[in-house]
Amino acid sequence: MRDETLALSPAQLSALGTLSRLGPARIGELADAERVRPPSMTRTVDGLEEAGLVERRAGADRRACEVVVTDAGRAVLTADRRRRDAWLAGRIAELDPGEVHVLREAVAVLERVNA
């Protein structure tokens, strides 16, 4: 099975991940979250829809559609996460114990900053 994430542009993969976190969203909301203009997001969503990774559904107020991630889209995100996790685990495994200790301390600091 080929890696579906390799066929997606970085913008498509980012939009798919953002949509997964946001839940159903209008194009404008997704564009705001991704900090792009709505016409750009429309093109991105069109590509994701053609690939079967998202679908458009009637919105709550019926005036605009909402975009939702499909099961295939969730599978692509899971595969991408696994690929990135494996890459990171491989890089961390190459560190010496002192570097791993520093990395753990840095993570703790970053978690406090993010809280």
LINQUI-V911661 format. One record per residue. N is the residue number from 0. PHI is phi in whole degrees, -180 to 180 (NA if undefined). OMEGA is omega in whole degrees, 0 to 359 (999 if undefined). D_LAST is the distance of its C-alpha to the last C-alpha in Angstrom with 2 decimals. Layout:
n = {N/N}
phi = {PHI/PHI}
omega = {OMEGA/OMEGA}
d_last = {D_LAST/D_LAST}
//
This chain:
n = {0/1/2/3/4/5/6/7/8/9/10/11/12/13/14/15/16/17/18/19/20/21/22/23/24/25/26/27/28/29/30/31/32/33/34/35/36/37/38/39/40/41/42/43/44/45/46/47/48/49/50/51/52/53/54/55/56/57/58/59/60/61/62/63/64/65/66/67/68/69/70/71/72/73/74/75/76/77/78/79/80/81/82/83/84/85/86/87/88/89/90/91/92/93/94/95/96/97/98/99/100/101/102/103/104/105/106/107/108/109/110/111/112/113/114}
phi = {NA/-80/-79/-63/-67/-70/-85/-94/-75/-56/-64/-66/-64/-64/-63/-63/-64/-63/-63/-63/-74/-74/89/-51/-147/-76/-55/-62/-66/-66/-61/-61/-63/-91/59/-131/-81/-53/-61/-65/-68/-60/-64/-62/-65/-57/-65/-66/-68/-60/-81/79/-93/-138/-142/-96/-132/-60/-76/-60/-97/66/-85/-142/-86/-113/-104/-130/-79/-88/-59/-64/-64/-65/-65/-64/-64/-63/-63/-65/-61/-63/-63/-68/-62/-65/-62/-65/-60/-64/-67/-66/-63/-83/-79/-82/-56/-64/-67/-64/-61/-61/-62/-61/-64/-64/-62/-61/-65/-63/-64/-67/-62/-78/-71}
omega = {181/181/182/182/181/180/182/174/176/179/180/181/178/180/179/178/179/179/177/179/182/191/182/182/173/179/181/178/179/177/178/181/181/180/174/180/181/178/176/180/177/179/179/180/177/179/178/179/178/179/180/184/174/172/177/179/176/180/182/181/176/180/182/180/173/178/179/177/177/175/178/177/178/178/178/179/178/179/179/179/179/180/180/178/179/178/182/179/178/179/180/180/180/182/175/184/178/178/178/178/179/179/178/178/180/179/179/179/180/178/178/179/184/184/999}
d_last = {39.04/37.74/34.09/33.55/30.45/32.78/34.71/31.80/30.91/27.40/27.18/28.35/25.98/22.98/24.29/24.95/21.42/20.01/22.66/21.83/18.22/19.50/22.57/25.90/25.76/28.40/29.15/28.00/24.57/24.20/25.59/23.09/20.14/21.84/22.92/26.58/29.62/30.81/34.01/32.13/29.96/33.20/34.67/31.66/31.73/35.53/35.25/32.75/35.04/38.10/36.48/35.82/32.03/31.39/33.67/34.17/34.67/35.86/33.08/32.85/34.95/37.26/37.25/34.90/33.94/30.59/29.72/28.61/28.04/31.04/31.31/32.46/29.39/27.12/29.34/28.98/25.17/25.42/27.97/25.92/22.88/25.36/27.00/23.86/22.74/26.29/26.34/23.18/24.49/27.76/26.35/24.38/27.62/29.42/27.36/28.85/27.26/26.17/24.33/22.60/21.50/20.14/18.31/16.69/15.63/14.26/12.19/10.68/10.00/8.57/6.11/5.16/5.59/3.82/0.00}
//
